[in-house]
Amino acid sequence: MPEGIDAIDWAALEHAYGPADDVPALLRAAASPDAEARGEAVDELFSSLCHQGSVYSATAPAVRFVARLALEGPGHRLPLLWLLHGAADGAGRDRQDVRRAVATALPALLGLAADRDPAVRRTMVWIIAGCEEASLPLLPLLRARLETEDDPEVRAALVTALGLLDVSPGPSRARNRELLHAPEPLVRTAAATDLLRTAPLPLPPALVESALDAHGAAPGDDDTHRPWPASYVPLTERLMADPDAALRAVERGLPLAWELTETWRDREAAVLPRLAAAATDADGLCRVARVGAALKGGEAAPWLDPHLRSDDPAVRVAATLAAVRLRVPGAPGLVLRLMDELPEEAASLSLTPLGVPGAVVSAAAEVFGAAAEPVARRVAARPRAEWLDALLPFPALAAACAGDLVQLLPASAGVLASLGPAAGPDAARALWTHAAAGDLTAALALARVDGDTEPALRAVRALPDAPERRRAAVLVASELGPPAAPLLPLLEERLRAPARESRADAAAAIWRVTGSAHDMAPVIADQLTRRADRHEPQLGALRTLVAMRLLPEGARPAVEHIAASPRRVVGGFLCDGSPHPDLAVRRAARELLALTG
């Protein structure tokens, strides 16, 4: 261990677990002749100094000692080099100091670039690339190593590092074009990946084919192991930037079908066969259901048969949902069979933690309409909370079982509300009891059933928390319209909220109460114009503007983008087998543009 370790005030520095006063002991243990003690110390140093990609004030001072151990220590050279790479590539407020420390230590380590162990040579390439601009003087070394290196993995790493560091793009591209014909598939893949990283969109088809040929000859793991700095773009990620290139990759066997349809619009028909072939569990079938919901469907799907007979209840539920979303002929009958053959708890499985129990039953009514009446009749005969949405398109059936629905409150409040006065006096009394206990959903249903809006207003006023009262006021005003006028002061308070979403939903509620469209439309539209990362609340804003039949000119470019973008503008949701929310957002945007010219 070099001198100077005790000259550093380690207690004044920090690592991932607090004060770094234990670092000297760990560094000394990392120099131990005892291999087990040495390994434990190196692991602890890595965890403390480069914890989950973060570096700390103690990391930079420790670098020179770690580098000396890697060069002269009794063992564990590769893990120590990994630690140096993690330091060079780390994040946090101390990252620049740490990277400079690694760059300073590099010259003494350069002999390891020719080490007998290919893993050591490759890790040295990673460290050099991780130092980025500080490593520019080492470009001649990397070029020389590429000429003499005989290990394919190390050669591929050298190609990638040179592509990332080389400040002369012309020679770099020329070198990579030559390497597209290298005998090693890994080297060809690295060269093609670097060429694609800097190629304009759309990606050149011939280059895409070269990359796919090389990748097919030696499939890599470029998405799960990324030892490169942020400027690196993995092959699959770059292919995904061009939908045609990504589709070609899917056709060539890369498992990108789901990512393609989650990233780009109108690719469902192309990827469905791949998703269907890859579906082996409930999650895979859930993806099939989501993709199928965007298609016309209506064709037989015999490939679903083994899943429909699975011993796993979750697979049978998901397969039945896929059949429904694909509009497979006879799918309502499959739902009936599922309701009969599986235990009741299995028939209401959620496919995700946020999924809706019983979604396969309600989806049948949503997709098949009148043809799903047998399913709705079965629900009416044996109502259960998870299936009640299937009754919404069938008011006569819902009214016939209103007594049973009352027993299922509060879950049945939505169905009773949809019936209005047809729900009957027993339902009104039951809803009043729930409303009097503070159940806002029941209070709103009561307003639909017997016209009494006062319980809903009282439920809002009774809430103890002011922000909660304002949120509830938005909900009640949106449902009741003008009768919610007493809640306007709460809505106006929310209209002054700092969050655009809060202001937009308050403006929509005020419009429902007052009819003041021209004053409120700009506030609602502001939610569309200022969000770079669009998500589901945009749908509410769009639907409100559609109802207003207004589109403020400042929001038109955003709405046109939502309507015409080839990319999804809504995403990032767990798949529960329901249609992709981006479909509804696009429909609403197109409807708004059609209404407003």
Secondary structure, 3 states (H helix, E strand, C coil): CCCCHHHCCHHHCEECCEECCCHHHHHHHCCCCCHHHHHHHHHHHHHHHCHHHECCCCHHHHHHHHHHHHHHCCCCHHHHHHHHHHHHCCECCCHHHHHHHHHHHHHHHHHHHHCCCHHHHHHHHHHHHHCHHHHHHHHHHHHHHHHHCCCHHHHHHHHHHHHHHCCCHHHHHHHHHHHCCCCCHHHHHHHHHHHHHHCCCCCCHHHHHHHHHHHHHCCCCCCCCCCCCCCCCCHHHHHHCCHHHHHHHHHCCCCCHHHHHHHECCCHHHHHHHHHHHCCCHHHHHHHHHHHCCCCCCCCCHHHHHHHCCCCHHHHHHHHHHHHHCCCCCHHHHHHHHHHHCCHHHHCCCCCCCCCCCHHHHHHHHHHHHHHHHHHHHHHHCCCHHHHHHHCCCHHHHHHCHHHHHHCCCCCHHHHHHHHHHHCHHHHHHHHHHHHCCCHHHHHHHHHHHCCCHHHHHHHHCCCCHHHHHHHHHHHHHHHCHHHHHHHHHHHHHHCCCCHHHHHHHHHHHHHHHCCHHHHHHHHHHHHHCCCCCCCHHHHHHHHHHHHCCCCHHHHHHHHHHHHCCECCCCCCCCCCCCCHHHHHHHHHHHHHHHHC
